[in-house]
Amino acid sequence: MPDGSRFAFPPRLMRAAAAAHYLGMSESSFRATVAPQLQKVEIGGMVSWRREDLDAWVDARAGGGAPSAPEAPAGWDSA
């Protein structure tokens, strides 16, 4: 039986340390910059954030959506 430290699927909720790691920043930066902008989920006194909200926060700062296809060099057919 697995020890619970690794899952075959990503967690839906992340506490501050995990959310910060997921976003590639320090926990203090997460708490100061990101956490105030997202709705927290409180369950049994534990405060967490949804992975989907973390992803949306990053997407909004990165221009959102999927990256566009590169344009063909001038003079080339796009077909």
N, C-alpha and C positions, 0 to 999 in steps of 0.2 A: 504494500500500500504506500502511495506517495506520502512524503512528510509534509506536504502543503506548501513548501517553499517554491515549487515550480508547478505551473499549470499549463495545460495544452491550449489554453485560451487566455486572452488578456482580461484583467479585472474590469468590471463596470464601474466600480468606485475605487478611488484612491485617496489615502490620507495625504497630508501635506508633504511629507518626505518623499513618498512615492510619486505624487503628482509633480513635484519639483524635478525629481530625477527623470521622469517621463518627458518633461519639457526641456531638460538639459540646463537647469539653473539651480541655484542654491535654494534651500528651503526659505531662508529669510527673504530672498528676492521674490519667490513665489508668493509668500504671505503678504508682502508689501505691494506687489505689482499685479498679480493675477487674481488671487483669491478674492479681493474686494469687488472684482468685476463679475464674478460667477456666483451662481446660487449654490450654496452648500447643502449637503444632505446630512441630516443628523439622525443617527440610529443608535439608540441606547447610550447617548452621551458621546458617541464617536462622530467626529466631523470628517466628512469626505467630500470629494468632488467627482462628478461623472466624467468618464473618459471622453464621451462625446462632446461635452462642454469644453474640455481642454483642447480637443482637436479643433472645434469651431473657433475658439479664441485664437489659436495659431493661424488658422486659415484666414480669419478676418485681418490679421496683421500682415499676412503674406500675399494679400490680394485675393484670397479665397479661390475656390473652384480648382479645377484641374488645370495643369499648365497647358498653354496653347502650343500647337505644333509650330516648329520653326518655319519661317518663311523661306521660299525658294530664292536663291540668288537671282538678281536681275537678269532678264533674258532667258530664263529657264521656264519651261512649261510646268504648270502646277499639276497637270494630269498624270 
